């Protein structure tokens, strides 16, 4: 297939994914940081909303406000994803990214607010129908790619995204298939990793969790939602980069932007050819005999050394074409004419180095230690100053101390220079380079610079806090004081909903229930008796206590394991009804109710 036909058909799916991975790898750290600045709050907020709506007893009261907050976080995420795509596009085209201003941020947020919410309904609907899902998904990804462009409007973004969604359908569906398989692999890796973490914690630290007590604890909707959120955070930047490249190449069919980007890559190769040509011409002219040769050669070398020779060679026949295209603009004809004029005018007077100075410089260099360490030892010349042994010894000590002081000073200076370079590097990475002013006037407000400055300030404050804590800990150090310890009996909080019967044995629960009866707190005494019954049944291996099990789960488990004990099942079922009405139904607990519960508990113990 010819390059023209290949360009019209579009790049292959795997080739496009490989290019997107390389694009993300070479991007600066601020680029994925801007993406996760928008995506992380939405994912965390959605997981909290999911868990609250799944398990919260009063979730229906604040469902509307929580859903509205999640919707705002969704729009926040989509806005930052559009800015992330625009910065990636600037990196592809080789142009500087436009500074982030309030108006640009608001425009991108408005476009995403108008176009993206419909995807929450159309994407699932198209997935059910299956056939139009590829075009629908490509449309909304293209909206994200175009939403943050300079001067973008909702109507133009809609038209461009619709046009890009219809382009290269085969490539689009192959991309979806490959990314789906990759997403499943990421989902399974995360699932295996998260399921093994509790067992590793138990093996290494001995900490028991609900996940280690029951293997079925992982099969809940919150855990699956967490896996989906983590998979989204891992995979979505790659998807955004892939569809951004797809839109970039689709637009380039009419604008030729991809060819301009390629020519910018070949510009160093053209400069290398020009530099080589200038060096060849200079060497040929400098080969003439006479005193003018050295002076003219030095002038030519000075002029040709300003041309940067790249380290990457030409990448094929296209590079020769690019050299020919750029030769008229890049070739330094002015420098070559100046070199020819210098060769014709002759040497400049008093431009050379005196031979005596050159000899002294050569002797000084050769006398250094790194050059004379292999020379044979020479006997020291006799002292012509008439100094004695003691005076020579003192002079040697003074000279040694001076050399040490010079070495220490040089080391300190080098360390300070490196520290200053490190601070400059950190400042450049965190704050970025100084924002350049626009052609129309003053500098626009760059919110990314403000955010990076805020992060740097927080890091400095955290470092200061750590230093203060270390100083205080150093001041408080001293001899260890003997502290008398007493064994304290831990009384569990019976009002805690997360309290389980495995916290205390059966006898301790009964003692606690009698103590609460004596204090007149019959409601907590009823729960203590109920937990004592669960502890008794667990001791007999008729049930297994777990935090995620409900009272009806215990009743069903008892029916399976105690089929031959109908009286025990009846007594426990009656007690479960009494406890549910009193604890969850807020019925009054009377002395008669508590005595009836105790009688059923005695039947359970006697069966």
Secondary structure, 3 states (H helix, E strand, C coil): CCHHHHHHHCCCHHHHHHHHHHHHHHCCHHHHHHHHHHHHHHHHHHHHHHHHHHHCCCHHHHHHHHHHHHHHHHHHHHHHHHHHHHHHHHHHHCCCCCCCCHHHHHHHHHHHHHHCCCHHHHHHHHHHHCCCHHHHHHHHHHHHHHCCCCCCCHHHHHHHHHHHHCCCHHHHHHHHHHHHHHHHHHHHHHHHHHHHHHHHHHHHHCCCCHHHHCHHHHCCHHHHHHHHHHHHHHHHHHHHHHHHHHHHHHHHHHHCHHHHHHHHHHHHHHHHHHHHHHHHHHHHHHCCCCCHHHHHHHHHHHHHCCCCCCCCCCCCHHHHHHHHHHHHHHCCHHHHHHHHHHHHHCCCCCCCCCHHHHHHHHHHHHCCHHHHCCCCCCCCCCCCCCCCHHHHHHHHHHHHHHHHHHHHHHHHHHHHHHHHHHHHHHHHHHHCCCCCCCCCCCCCCCHHHHHHHHHHHHHHHHHHHHHHHHHHHHHCCCCCCCCCCCCCCCCCCCCCCCCCHHHCCHHHHHHHHHHHHHHCCHHHHHHHHHHHHHHHHHHCCCCCCCCCCCHHHHHHHHHHHCCCCHHHHHHHHHHHHHHHHHHCCCCCCCHHHHHHHHHHHHHHHHC
